[in-house]
């Protein structure tokens, strides 16, 4: 009996030091509810992905995490968007960048809303590394077009995930390679941030992005020059921003209501599913329909 106790003490000590005897964490459990498809309930990935190359991509292992939410919220239904009434887009009427505007106007155009008389708005989602596991099921349930401004390193590591999102009606556009504050980079650095993801997006998603959104909405004259060098035509800002499901921002506007042509900014984050559902309800209440941004920027 004494020898057995000694052996147990030694084994327990070794396990505590090396963690070699740790019990494997439980696998994510799938749940289903009334009218809700099976989804894996895990905590969203919140760590940024900044690999130097594809070999350094780390696979996120959510096993054993506690889910924050399990339910997929109800969303309103929408008719198909109307056939696009494309009008010439001249860009913003005033300079919204930092520093002085470009001396010579290039081919890149800054837009924060779409000039249209049609009752449509445009949903956009930024970044990509922090995702709620219910996102796929929600997009499948909502059946409305969205534009994803995707960080290049996230695309490089998780192309299959975003190809699946593309099949659900999402369009992938450029949000830089590493998500820096662009005005802090010189022209060469900004050109690298914008041009870098372009060929990979072409290979992964079948199109070369023509839309670019600078992180934090910050840009300067060099940004537009770099965009022209990279053959990216539109720098896309927004008129409505959603920080969480309770905070809807309307910058540069006195009335806090959605209007035709609005570009709505959201982010992949912990409460994205609830925020997305809230936005769709506001769009429905305003008598508007989500449409694809790329259809109106030719």
Secondary structure, DSSP 8 states (H G I E B T S, - for coil): -HHHHHHHHHHHHHHHHH-TT--------EEEETTEEEEE------S----SSGGG------TT---S------------------------SS--SBSS--SS--S-EEESB---SSSEEEEEEEE-SS--TTHHHHHHHH---EEEEE-HHHHHH-HHHHHHHHHTTEEEEE--SS---GGGS-HHHHHHHHHHTHHHHHHHHSS---EE--GGG--BHHHHHHHHHTT--EEE--SEEEEETTEEE-TT-SS-S--TTBEEEEE-STTHHHHHHHHHHHHHHTT-EE--GGGG--
